[in-house]
Amino acid sequence: MAAVLDTGDISRALKRISHEIVEKNHGVSQIVLLGIPTRGAYLAARIAKFLEEIESPVATGTLDITLHRDDLRLRPPRPLLPTVIPTGGIEGKNVVLIDDVLFSGRTIRAALDAIGEIGRPKTVQLAVLVDRGHRELPIRADYVGKNIPTSSNESVKVNLSEIDGIDSVEIVGGK
């Protein structure tokens, strides 16, 4: 395993992403953050804290995409996680989807389908802690903490203190 980001790196990346969100959207008044469980939800909460420090509180929720995945039949069943849409909804808002790793783009495609069932936002933007490449769909992130090129036989493991007791990003496998 090769550690590529530590606690400080992750914090700086999320703080930078937060500033970029404020700049691109001319403030946070029309922003809704939706974290994709599990780790994306915790990253969304951290970004929400940074946005509050920078400007003001921002509506934050979670978006479970399980039933919208195109690989349901290929994976073992997993429990559904709660989708929590903030009061005020997403209608006409700038939704920022937040996930830990962007890989093939299939999770984000599923998230776009899930959003379509909830409402019609003004825009949908994507923030990820790590973009590792290998896209299978034409999806790109608006905000990236770190681009980490990987081989197809490697994986990226994101550890967050809320779940794993430590903040780190590691490349696993390979050779």
LOLOZA-948425 format. One record per residue (C-alpha): x, y, z. Coordinates in steps of 0.001 Angstrom, whole numbers, padded with zeros to 6 digits, always signed. Example, Ala and Ser with C-alpha at 12.3 -4.5 7.8 and 13.67 -1.06 7.14 Angstrom:
% residues 2
+012300-004500+007800+013670-001060+007140
END
This chain:
% residues 175
+000000+000000+000000+001235+003449-000877-000187+006374+001098-000732+009345-001189-002740+011709+001054-002666+012184+004812-004904+014115+007221-003418+017498+006338-003556+016851+002595-007225+015856+002775-008140+018880+004867-006324+021271+002502-007966+019642-000540-011455+019981+000958-010796+023571+001991-009635+024390-001566-012688+022683-003046-014882+024754-000702-013296+027997-001886-013725+026911-005519-017429+026185-004904-017951+029669-003452-016083+031295-006333-017823+029370-009126-021299+029912-007654-020813+033525-006509-021579+032541-002925-023471+029696-001301-027037+030987-001092-028254+028708-003907-026052+025693-003090-027218+022272-001916-024547+019693-001078-025506+016045-001599-023011+013465-000380-023096+009965-001828-022953+007507+001090-020888+006384+002693-017698+008439+002488-019160+011105+000204-021681+011961+002930-018896+012583+005450-016921+014624+002918-020064+016711+002238-020384+017430+005966-016750+018563+006109-017160+020789+003051-020332+022242+004604-018289+023222+007695-015672+024929+005525-018369+026759+003540-019911+027996+006783-016498+029303+007893-015961+031010+004526-019422+032490+004025-022554+031006+005634-024315+027696+006353-025287+025611+003339-028041+023019+002903-026565+019516+003065-028045+016081+002504-027294+012573+001296-028250+010751-001884-028416+006946-001916-027915+005735-005490-028113+001986-004852-031305+001320-006819-030043+003362-009776-026804+001416-010258-026386-000525-013493-024441-003294-011737-027024-004373-009143-027202-007885-010583-023402-008229-010446-022968-007291-006782-024201-008861-003576-027269-007151-002091-026547-004239+000200-028819-002293+002489-030313+000929+001239-028956+004012+002930-031107+007021+003680-031559+009765+001136-031903+013025+003020-032942+016058+000999-032594+019336+002909-035637+021472+003637-036225+023612+000577-035360+020733-001766-033181+020951-004853-035602+022594-007281-033795+025464-009058-030700+025099-006844-027065+024453-007696-026545+020903-006462-022999+019820-005704-022687+016023-005639-019834+014872-003434-018087+011498-003561-014746+010139-002459-013347+008606-005674-014248+009191-009320-013411+006119-011385-015605+004816-014217-018311+007464-013826-021065+004894-013259-021777+005959-009669-022250+009546-010821-024518+008441-013672-026640+006646-011070-026621+009778-008897-027869+011885-011823-030731+009416-012300-031563+009600-008576-031541+013403-008651-033941+013337-011603-036480+011533-009429-036232+014144-006671-036468+017381-008627-034943+019621-011241-031922+021557-010018-030570+024577-011871-027168+022883-012190-025460+019727-010982-021775+019974-010183-019423+017238-009004-016784+017380-006275-014525+014404-005568-011614+013929-003234-009766+011718-005755-010024+011390-009530-008203+008220-010553-009071+008191-014256-010296+005173-016254-013618+006758-017235-016192+004569-018975-018745+007367-019305-018320+011011-020385-018329+012408-016841-015822+014768-015271-015551+016448-011900-015892+020210-011459-013838+020109-008248-011030+017608-007602-008973+017279-004447-006226+015260-006131-005756+013553-009487-004117+010194-008836-003322+008226-011995-003679+004515-011344-003381+001313-013296-006508-000735-013857-005348-003398-011374-004892-000879-008560-007593+000547-006342-007824+003703-004280-008804+003311-000625-010098+006392+001150-010054+006239+004942-011985+008838+006916-011726+009331+010656-015520+009183+011079-015546+005567+009829-011983+004268+009849-010416+006232+012693-007850+007866+010401-007766+010170+007387-005712+008841+004500-005828+007887+000841-003881+004829-000257-003225+003039-003529-003767-000695-003077-002678-003545-005351-000899-003189-008639+002377-004484-010020
END
